[in-house]
């Protein structure tokens, strides 16, 4: 059994049954339910940057323990980790009332997952790729978006999804950097236009800046994200930016091709693309996007001890994000 004490990092994925927790955590979920007999109870979902954990049911005779623990609040929670027998999931059985801490002392974003590494390095890479494009028209189109300082601040904070691949602060910046790198290599291999793929990769998910938000309960959708969606929103953002510029930086045909790459990057209609890829570069962009997203799903799942609580090399059950069991090799290759 181990314990977490205030002031020391709490690694939620590494918690095991019997561990003692006494830490500041963000409330990202609160469910008020009833037993079969009609008695009320509450389940809280708590998180920090490393992960999240649900509380064991807080029963009717202890409901006051959860008073004030609304979504977006930072609380001091004390309890012991146990395993819920029916599902095998870890849960935190709190042993006393949670203490709600003053809002002004904390930024909820400090409790959300964030990418590792230096974001400046990722920006340097994207800016070098942008500056190195051989087409003046493509450079000018990208400058309309990525030359906007306000956009850059929002872009580097945004997640790439609300709960799937790269669902982290800075996740969109990391994902786009990966898609640029993968797409450029693929375009060169397939003798397509690498500059066009790089430009499409940088623009393909700009709509997520308007479609996702970082709220008190974590990552969620804005009204634009729900009513329009990030794919179409990306084209609208590009159109608006070009209108604000007030002059043409590319031909209408060139703009149309860039718009097509944004609109088709999910590949198929059933996966959210209004149109399917109709050029080599649009096809390559789609698969580069898929490679980054699915690769991140696999890597993040392999690194999550939640899937390997039985201690074996194979995951205990099918991983939701991948819809299959996965294998964490027991040997090394170095």
C-alpha positions in Angstrom: 0.0 0.0 0.0 1.2 3.5 -0.8 0.0 6.9 0.1 -0.2 10.3 -1.6 0.4 13.3 0.6 -0.3 16.9 -0.1 2.4 18.6 -2.2 3.5 15.4 -3.9 2.4 14.4 -7.4 -0.5 12.0 -7.6 -0.2 9.5 -10.5 -3.8 8.4 -10.8 -3.1 5.6 -13.4 -0.6 4.0 -11.1 -2.9 3.8 -8.1 -3.6 0.3 -6.8 -6.2 -1.1 -4.3 -5.4 0.0 -0.8 -3.5 3.2 -1.8 -4.4 6.2 0.3 -5.2 9.4 -1.5 -5.2 12.9 0.0 -4.9 15.4 -2.8 -6.4 18.4 -4.6 -8.4 17.2 -7.6 -10.7 18.8 -10.2 -14.4 17.7 -10.2 -15.2 16.8 -13.9 -18.3 14.8 -13.2 -21.1 14.6 -10.7 -23.9 12.0 -11.1 -26.8 11.9 -8.7 -28.5 8.6 -8.8 -30.9 6.4 -6.8 -30.7 2.8 -5.7 -33.3 0.2 -6.6 -35.0 1.1 -3.3 -35.1 4.8 -4.2 -32.4 6.0 -1.9 -30.2 8.8 -3.4 -26.5 8.6 -3.8 -23.7 10.6 -5.6 -20.7 9.5 -7.7 -18.0 12.1 -8.4 -15.4 11.9 -11.1 -12.2 13.5 -10.1 -9.0 14.2 -12.1 -5.6 15.8 -12.4 -3.2 16.0 -15.3 -2.3 12.3 -15.0 -5.8 10.8 -15.2 -9.2 10.5 -13.6 -11.0 8.3 -11.1 -14.6 7.9 -9.9 -15.5 7.9 -6.2 -17.3 4.9 -4.8 -21.0 5.7 -4.2 -21.5 8.4 -1.6 -24.6 7.0 0.1 -27.7 8.8 1.4 -26.4 8.9 5.0 -23.2 10.6 3.7 -24.6 12.9 1.0 -23.3 16.0 2.8 -19.8 14.8 2.1 -20.3 15.9 -1.5 -21.8 19.3 -0.7 -20.4 22.0 -3.0 -18.5 19.5 -5.2 -19.9 20.8 -8.5 -18.3 20.3 -11.8 -15.3 22.7 -12.2 -14.6 22.9 -8.5 -11.2 22.0 -7.0 -11.6 19.8 -3.9 -9.4 18.2 -1.3 -10.4 14.6 -1.3 -9.2 12.0 1.2 -9.9 8.3 0.8 -8.7 4.8 -0.1 -8.5 3.2 -3.5 -10.6 0.0 -4.0 -11.7 -2.2 -6.9 -15.4 -2.3 -7.9 -16.0 -6.0 -8.2 -18.6 -5.9 -11.0 -16.4 -4.0 -13.4 -12.8 -4.4 -12.0 -12.4 -0.6 -12.2 -10.6 1.4 -9.6 -12.6 3.8 -7.4 -11.9 6.2 -4.6 -13.8 5.4 -1.4 -13.7 8.8 0.3 -13.5 8.7 4.1 -14.9 12.1 5.0 -16.4 15.3 3.5 -14.5 16.7 0.5 -13.3 20.2 1.1 -14.1 22.7 -1.7 -11.2 25.1 -2.3 -11.5 28.7 -3.3 -11.8 29.2 -7.1 -9.4 32.1 -7.2 -6.5 30.0 -5.9 -6.5 27.6 -8.9 -6.8 27.4 -12.6 -8.8 24.3 -13.6 -6.5 23.9 -16.6 -3.7 23.0 -14.2 -5.6 19.8 -13.5 -6.2 18.8 -17.2 -3.8 16.5 -19.2 -1.2 18.4 -21.2 1.3 17.3 -23.9 4.8 16.6 -22.9 7.7 18.6 -24.3 8.3 22.1 -25.5 5.5 23.6 -27.5 8.0 26.2 -28.9 9.8 23.3 -30.6 6.6 22.2 -32.3 5.9 25.8 -33.4 9.5 26.1 -34.8 8.9 23.0 -36.8 5.6 24.1 -38.3 6.9 27.6 -39.0 10.0 26.2 -40.8 7.7 24.0 -42.9 5.5 27.0 -43.7 8.4 29.2 -44.6 10.0 26.4 -46.7 7.0 25.9 -49.1 8.0 26.4 -52.7 4.6 27.9 -53.6 4.1 31.6 -52.8 0.4 31.1 -53.0 0.4 28.3 -50.4 2.7 30.3 -48.1 0.3 33.3 -48.4 -2.8 31.1 -47.6 -1.1 29.7 -44.5 0.1 33.2 -43.4 -3.5 34.4 -43.3 -4.2 31.8 -40.6 -0.9 31.1 -38.8 0.3 34.7 -39.0 -2.5 35.7 -36.5 -1.1 35.8 -33.0 -4.5 35.4 -31.4 -5.1 32.3 -33.4 -1.7 30.9 -32.4 -2.5 31.3 -28.7 -5.8 29.5 -29.0 -4.4 26.8 -31.4 -1.6 25.8 -29.0 -3.9 25.4 -26.1 -6.6 23.4 -27.9 -7.0 19.7 -27.6 -7.3 17.6 -30.8 -10.3 15.8 -29.4 -12.6 16.0 -26.4 -11.9 12.5 -25.2 -10.0 10.5 -27.8 -6.7 11.0 -29.5 -4.5 13.9 -28.3 -7.2 15.0 -25.8 -4.7 17.2 -24.0 -3.9 20.9 -23.7 -1.6 21.4 -26.7 -2.9 18.2 -28.3 -4.0 19.9 -31.5 -0.5 21.4 -32.0 1.1 18.0 -31.5 -1.4 16.2 -33.8 -1.0 18.7 -36.6 2.8 18.5 -36.3 2.6 14.7 -36.7 0.2 14.9 -39.7 2.6 17.4 -41.4 5.6 15.1 -40.9 3.7 11.9 -41.9 2.0 13.5 -44.9 5.1 15.1 -46.2 7.0 11.9 -46.2 4.2 10.0 -47.8 3.7 12.6 -50.5 7.4 12.4 -51.4 7.3 8.6 -51.5 4.2 8.6 -53.7 5.4 11.4 -56.0 2.6 13.7 -55.0 2.9 17.4 -54.2 4.5 17.6 -50.7 3.9 21.3 -50.4 0.2 20.9 -50.9 0.0 18.1 -48.4 1.9 20.2 -45.8 -0.4 23.1 -46.3 -3.5 20.8 -46.1 -2.1 19.2 -43.0 -1.6 22.5 -41.2 -5.1 23.7 -42.1 -7.1 20.5 -41.8 -8.1 20.9 -38.2 -8.1 24.6 -37.7 -11.9 24.4 -37.1 -11.2 22.7 -33.8 -10.1 26.0 -32.4 -13.7 27.2 -32.7 -15.4 23.8 -32.1 -13.7 22.7 -28.8 -13.5 24.5 -25.5 -11.6 24.1 -22.3 -14.3 24.4 -19.6 -14.6 23.8 -15.9 -15.3 20.1 -16.5 -12.5 19.6 -19.0 -12.8 19.4 -22.8 -16.1 19.9 -24.5 -17.9 21.2 -27.6 -18.8 24.8 -28.3 -22.2 25.5 -30.0 -20.2 25.8 -33.3 -18.7 22.3 -32.7 -22.2 20.8 -32.1 -24.1 22.7 -34.8 -21.5 23.0 -37.6 -18.6 20.6 -36.7 -14.9 21.2 -37.0 -14.6 20.1 -40.6 -17.0 22.6 -42.1 -15.9 25.2 -39.5 -12.4 25.0 -40.8 -13.5 26.1 -44.3 -15.6 28.9 -42.9 -12.7 30.2 -40.8 -10.4 30.2 -43.9 -13.1 32.0 -45.9 -13.6 34.7 -43.2 -9.8 35.2 -42.9 -9.4 35.7 -46.6 -12.3 38.2 -46.6 -10.8 40.1 -43.8 -7.5 40.3 -45.7 -9.3 42.0 -48.5 -7.1 40.8 -51.4 -6.5 37.6 -53.3 -3.4 35.6 -52.4 -4.2 32.7 -54.6 -6.5 31.9 -57.5 -10.1 30.7 -56.9 -9.1 27.3 -58.2 -6.2 27.0 -55.8 -8.4 28.1 -52.9 -11.0 25.5 -53.9 -8.4 22.7 -53.8 -7.3 23.7 -50.3 -10.9 23.8 -49.2 -11.4 20.3 -50.6 -8.5 19.0 -48.6 -10.1 20.4 -45.4 -13.5 19.0 -46.2 -12.4 15.6 -47.2 -9.8 14.8 -44.6 -12.1 12.3 -42.7 -12.1 10.2 -45.8 -15.7 9.0 -46.0 -19.2 10.5 -45.6 -20.0 8.2 -42.7 -16.9 9.4 -40.9 -17.8 13.1 -41.1 -16.4 14.2 -44.5 -18.9 16.2 -46.6 -17.0 14.9 -49.6 -14.5 12.1 -50.2 -10.9 12.8 -51.2 -10.6 13.3 -55.0 -6.9 14.2 -55.4 -3.8 12.3 -54.4 -2.8 15.0 -51.9 -6.3 14.9 -50.2 -6.1 11.1 -50.0 -2.6 11.2 -48.5 -3.7 13.9 -46.0 -6.6 11.7 -44.9 -4.3 8.7 -44.2 -1.7 10.9 -42.5 -4.5 12.2 -40.2 -5.6 8.6 -39.5 -2.1 7.5 -38.8 -1.5 10.2 -36.2 -4.9 9.6 -34.6 -4.9 5.8 -34.5 -1.2 5.7 -33.6 -1.9 8.0 -30.6 -4.9 5.8 -29.6 -2.6 2.7 -29.6 0.3 4.4 -27.8 -1.8 6.0 -25.1 -3.7 2.8 -24.5 -0.5 0.7 -24.2 0.8 3.2 -21.6 -2.4 3.2 -19.5 -2.0 0.7 -16.6 -5.8 0.7 -16.3 -5.9 -1.8 -19.2 -3.4 -4.2 -17.7 -4.5 -4.5 -14.1 -4.2 -8.3 -14.3 -0.5 -8.0 -14.8 -0.4 -9.9 -18.1 1.1 -8.9 -21.4 -2.4 -8.7 -23.0 -5.0 -6.2 -22.0 -7.6 -7.5 -19.6 -10.3 -6.8 -22.1 -11.1 -5.0 -25.3 -9.9 -1.4 -25.2 -12.8 0.9 -26.1 -10.8 3.4 -28.2 -9.4 0.5 -30.4 -12.3 -2.0 -30.2 -9.8 -4.9 -29.5 -7.4 -6.3 -27.0 -3.8 -5.1 -27.2 -0.5 -6.7 -26.4 2.3 -5.0 -24.4 5.4 -6.9 -25.4 7.3 -8.4 -22.4 10.7 -8.4 -24.2 13.0 -5.6 -25.4 14.6 -5.0 -28.8 17.5 -2.9 -27.8 
